[in-house]
Every structure is written in structure tokens, then in C-alpha cells.
């Protein structure tokens, strides 16, 4: 009986953890809805309030987890922590530009290439070898990326698609930097990236002469996109991740990619192009294959 209970406990832990990770991806999938609810905000204005919301949410999360003042904890992360924060800034800024310049489906499917790009960066900068299956997964994912980008040439979404790829590249770079010092706690770097991206976006708005308060509804939507969507998603992910293997985390978190276009289609009638659906299916298949091989998921779990 004791043996049976010992075996059942990890299984229950995995099930609960998996549900938390699924819910995290589901929470993140609502970003497109909040972005479309702020049509009067340009990308930089939206970034100001979204990143402020992320910083506020993560400050609360880190305080709840304990560990002392945030600034010293960020300094301890060293150069790798700074790279993580800056790479996440690139990812965050590019993601909003992608959402503004192309469809939500394009932005999400292309940004989901992050585990595949992380495998390439790990090979280039950390000397991590790729198995034949892993190399095949990367090639398959790049094929899907090509299908989406190629299909957007006539639709005029090329700039948005390039921004989405930069989103994936920034997230992949952050995950590789985390692997350089895997025993450090990089949570403060996420908080730092929220502050840095908010300050940078504010500076751009002031330099352009655009107001930081275009409308109360738009500001509330942007702040909620960071504080509620990202904050709740991070809180759920941090709760479930310790109970779920890294490979499973990558697959389970794809609920963001799957449901994001559905919400925008239901709310605003934004229908993905056929090339987006085909290319997105190829990318998801590549990510699942990479997760099964145990390569890309490790980086994604630490980056999250």
C-alpha cells in the first residue's frame, strides 16, 4: 500500500503541475485580445504600460516567494543576468511590433520557434551537440517559418513576421544565457527586463513627442496585458513547472500558440491565412519533436 501511494503521489503531482502549465499558456494567449482593445495606442505606447504591468506583477511574485531585496538579487546574476534581461527586452518589444504589424496567428506561430532557435544558439555558443533528430526538428521548424513568411509577402506582413522571428530569437538568446549559469535564479532578470523595457519605451515616446496617456481604456488594456495576462501566466507557470519535466513544459505551454489566434478570431474576426495555418502546424510539429528529444525544452523551461 505504501509503495502504491508513493507511486501515485508523483503522478498526481505531475497532473496538477501539467494543469498549471496549461493554464499559464492559456493566460498568455489573451495578449492579442488586450492588444486589439487598445487600437489608439501605437506599439511604443502599448509597451510602456504593458512592461510596467509585467514589472509590477513580477515584483509581487518575487516578494511572495521571498529572498530579499530585488536589486541585489539581480546583481548576483552577473553578466548572464544582464544578457537575459536585455534579450527579453528585445523579445518583448519585437512581439508587440509583430502583433501590431501582422496577424496574431503569424506572431504566435513564428515566436513559437524559440526552442528551435535556442538549440541552434546553444550549438553555436555553448558547443551543445545536436542529434540527428534534433537537427531534423530544427530544419522542419525553419521550413514552417519559411512557409509563413513566404505567404505574407503578398499580404504585406513581412515586417511583422520579421519582428515575430526576432521575438523568438530574443527569447532563445535569454534561454541560452541562462544555461551558461544554470544554478542561478534568473527571476530578478525578468523583473529587470520589465523595468528596462518600460523605461526604453517611455524614452522613445518622449523623443517622438507622443503622449503616454492616449486614452484611459487603452492604457488600462495595455497595463492589464502585462499585469494580468503575463503576471497570472508567470504565477501559474512557477507553480506548476517544478512538477513537470522540461520536455513536457514546452509542449504544454503551446496552449498560448493554439488558443491565441482563436480568441482574436472569435472576438474580432481575424482569420489566419492558409499559409499561416500550414506553417504553424509544421512549427508545432517541430517543437513537439524537439521536446520529445529533450533538447529545446530545457532552455524554454529555464527562460520562463
N, C-alpha and C positions, 0 to 999 in steps of 0.2 A: 504493500500500500504506500509506504514511504517513497519507494522508487518511482511508482506511478505518479505520485504527487510532484516529485522532483522533476520528472519529465514534462508534466503538464504545465508547471509554472513558467518555464521559458517559452513554451508555446503560447500561453496566454499573454505573456509579456510582449512577444513578437506581434501578436494580433492587435493588441492595444496600441503598440508603437506604430504599426503599419497604418492604423486608422488615423493617428495623429499626423503622420507624414502625408497621407492622402488629403486630410483636411487642410494642411498647410498649403499644398499645391492648389487646392480649391480656393483658398483665401486669396492667394496671389493672382488667381485667374481673373479676379474682378478689376484689375488695374485698368483694363481697356474701357470698362464701363465708366469709371470715375474720370478718365481722360476725356471721353466723349461728352461728359457732363460739364466740361469746362471749355467750351468752344471759343470763348472770348479771351482765353489765356494762350499766349504763344508758348513755345517749348521752354524758354528760359524762365518765364513767369511761373509756369507749372512746376518746373524743377525746384524753384526757390521753396515753395510751400510743401511739395512732396518730400524733399530731402529734410526739411525742418521736421516734418512729421516722423520720418524714419529715425532721426536723431533723438527726438523726444521719446518715441516708443522704445528704442533700444536703451536709452538711459534708464527707463523704468525697469526694463527686463534685467539689465545688469545690476541695478540696485537690489532688485528682488532676489537675484542669485547670490548676492554678497561678494566680497572680495576687495573692498576698499575703494579709495578714490579712483576715478576713471583715467585721469591724465597719467599718473604713474603706471597704471596697468597698460596703457597704450605705449608708453616709452619703453617698457620692458620688452615689447615685441620686436624692437630693433628695426633694422633696415627692411627686413621681410615684412614687418607690420606696416611700415610706410608704403611699401610697394602694394600690399594688399589694399590699403585704403585708397591709393591713387588709381589702381586698376579697377576697383569697384566704382570709383567716380566716373571713369571712362565708360564702364558698363551701364551705369545708371543714366548718364546724360545721353548716351547713344540710344538707349532703349526708348526714352521719351521722344527723341527725334524720330526714331523709327515708327513709333505709334502715330505720330503726327503726319509723317510723310508717306506712309504706306498703310496697308490694312493691318488690323490686329492679328489676323491669322499669319500673314507674312512675318511680322515682327516676332511672334511667339515661336513659330516653327524654325526660323533661322537662328534665333537666340538659343534654341534647344541644342544647337551644335556644340555647346560649351564643353561637354565631356570629351567629345572627339578632338576638338582643338587642344584641350588640356593634354591629351595623350601625345599629340604632336609636339607641343611645347615641352612636355616632360622628357621626350626623346631628345629634343634639341639642346635643352639647358641643363637637365639633370642626368642625362645619359640613361634614361629608363628605356629598356628594350621593349619593342612591340612584338607580340607573337604574330603568326600569320593571320590568325583570326582577328586580332585587334587591328592589324593593318588593313584587313579587308573591311572591317567596320568603319574605319576612318574613310576609306575610299568610297564606300557606299554612302556615307553621310555627305561627303563632298559632292557626290553625284546628285543627291537630293537638293543640296544647296544650289547647284547649277541649274536644276530644273526650275526652282522658284525664281531665282534671279533672272534667268533667261526669259521666263514667262512674263516678267514685269517690265521688260524693255519697252514693249509696245504700250503698256498701261501707264508708263511714266512714273513708276515707283522705284526706279533704280537707286536714287539717293536714299530713300527709306530702307531699302533692302541692304545697302552697304552699311547703314547705321546699325541695322539689326545684327549683321555679321560682326561689327565692332563690339556690340553688346556681348556676344558670345566670346569674342577674343579677350575682352577685359575681364570677364568672369573666369575664363580659363587661366589667364595670367595670374589672377588672385589665387586660384586654387594651387597653381604650381609654386607660387611663392610660399604658400602655407606648407607645402610638402617639404620645402627647403628646411624648415624648422618645425616639424610636426608635433612636437611636445608642448609648444607654446599655446596659450589661449588667445586666439585672434578676435574674440568677440569685441574687445575695445576698438579694433580697427574698423569694424562695421559702424560703430558709433561715430568714430572719427571721420569716416567717409561721408556720413550724413551731414556733418557739420561743414566739412571742406566743400562738398558739392553745393550745399546751400549758400556758403559764402561766395563761391565762384559764380554761381548763377545770379546772385544778388549784384555782384560787381558788373556782370555783363549787362544786366537790366539797367543799372545806373549809367553805364557807359553809353548805352543806346538811347537813354532818355525815356525809357518806358516805365510806367508806374508799377509798383509792386502790389497795388491793390486795384486791379481792373474791375473786379466785382466780388461782392461778399460770397455769392454762391459758387463762383469759380474758385476762389481761394479756399473755401470750405471743402470743395471736391478734391482739390489738389492735396491739401493737408490730410484729408481722410485717406487718400490713396497711399500716403506714407504711413500715417499713424495706425489706421485700422487695417488696411489690406496687408501691408508689409509687416507691421508690428504684430498683428494677430498671427500671420503666417509664420514669422520667426518664433513666436512663443510656442506655437503648436509643434513646429519642427524640432525645436530644442527639447521639447517634452518627449517626442517620440523617437528621435534619432538614436539615442543610446540603446534602444531595444531592437533596432533594425540593422541588419548588415548593410555595409556601404553599397553593395551592388543593388540591393532592393530599393534603397533610398532614391537612386537615380530614376528607376522605373516608376516608383510610386509618385514621385514629385512631378511626373509628366501630366498629372491632372491639370496643372496650370496650362500646359500647351493644348490639351484636349478641350477643356471647357472654356478657355478664354475666348476663342472665336465664336463659340456657341452663344455665350451671353450677349456679345455685341450683335450677333445676327438676330437674336430674339428681340433685343431692345431697340436696335437701330436699323435692322435690315441690311447689315453689311455682309454680303455673301462672298465667301472666298472664291477665287478663280480656280479653275480646274487644275492649272499648273501648281498652284499653292497646295491643293489637297494631295496631288500626286507626290510632289516633292516633300511635303510634310510627312506623308506616310513613309517615304523612303528614309527620311531622317530619323523618325521614331523607331523604325526597324533597326537602323544602325546603332542608335543609343541603347536599345534593348540588347542587341548583340554584344555591344561593348560592356554593358552591365553584367551580362552572363559570363564574360571573360574575366571580369574583376579588375579592369584597368581604370577606365574613366570614372566610374562611380566613386572610387576612393577620393579623388580630388574634389568631386562635387560635394560630397558629404562634409568635407572639411571647410570648403568655401562657404557653405550655407551656415 
